[in-house]
Amino acid sequence: MTKEAPGVRIDGLTVVYKTPAGELPAVRGVSLELKPGTITGIVGESGSGKSTLALSLLNAVQSPGRISAGTVEIDGLGDVAALRNEELRKARGAHIGYVFQAAQNSLNPLKTVGKQLLDLGRSHGVEDLPALVKEARALLGRMGLDGARVLDSHQHELSGGMRQRVGIMLALVLNAHVVVLDEPTTALDMITQATILRIIREVHAERGLTTMVITHDIGVVAEVADRLAVMYGGRLVEQGPTTEVLANPRHPYTRGLIRAIPRLVGDIDEAQALPGRPPTLVTVPKEGCVFRERCPLRMDVCDTVDPETIAYGERLVACHAVKVKEHA
């Protein structure tokens, strides 16, 4: 029997990294709700803070980084940002599953998948290890793999798509009901990518999950996510139902991302790359709008005043130009 999917509420989250220039924010003042049983996509260019945000759900930001402010509340678990030591270890895997960006990096090259599965079970105090192995085989079979063969394999004996499915299995086998997938389709061919996205949708529905998908690819979000959050320079600049955001993007950065997607038909020149480059930890503005250097709608106020996040129905947008347009 599937237990009820938990909700996740991120409130005022700031994550800083210690640098020679002092502590600089990779994520600043982010608030986001993952509604129970939904898939939320986080999209943005490399360096936007997506993976740092995802790791915060595990309270797994590595030194020299740290969560300096905010909370990550998960139903039935409390504030993950406040958990330490044994409490935190138990939460990872048993409550929160994480599929890392490069699945092979989370697998030990010296051990078979099966031995790593048993290590995982023992570290979480699983008493019935044969049942754990049976569940793992069933999950791998559900994903189109020969479970017995995969469990007896080392990572180098598996393809990229197979390793990604092993990562999903390891994230789910302890019955976690909050699952984070960090770039689940990166470096996979189109057919394997489509297979992984189908598996994500099906497993999410069957197991009653609350899921976060981190990606730079809006096409991935369009395939799987109920809600979309757009991230830039450590901030969330737009949020809302995926179909609404893609059909009518309000923030100029969201529009730029969509405009940059290459088309299979029509004029190939319609796809236009965003001008400039995304900011780094050192170059992200300390005040004003983080997107202003690349924004076609830049105004004087953008240089000095952080745009507040304003609700427009189910949409949340942080942009001075959108606010002016809405109130004109």
Secondary structure, 3 states (H helix, E strand, C coil): CCCCCCCEEEEEEEEEEEECCEEEEEEEEEEEEECCCCEEEEECCCCCCHHHHHHHCCCCCCCCEEEEEEEEEECCCEEHHHCCHHHHHHHHHHCEEEECCCHHHHCCCCCCHHHHHHHHHHHCCCCCHHHHHHHHHHHHHHCCCCHHHHHCCCHHHCCHHHHHHHHHHHHHCCCCCEEEEECCCCCCCHHHHHHHHHHHHHHHHHHCCEEEEEECCHHHHHHHCCEEEEEECCEEEEEEEHHHHHHCCCCHHHHHHHHCCCCCCCCHHHCCCCCCCCCCCCCCCCCCCCCHHHCCCCCHHHHCCCCCCEEECCEEECCHHHHHHHCC
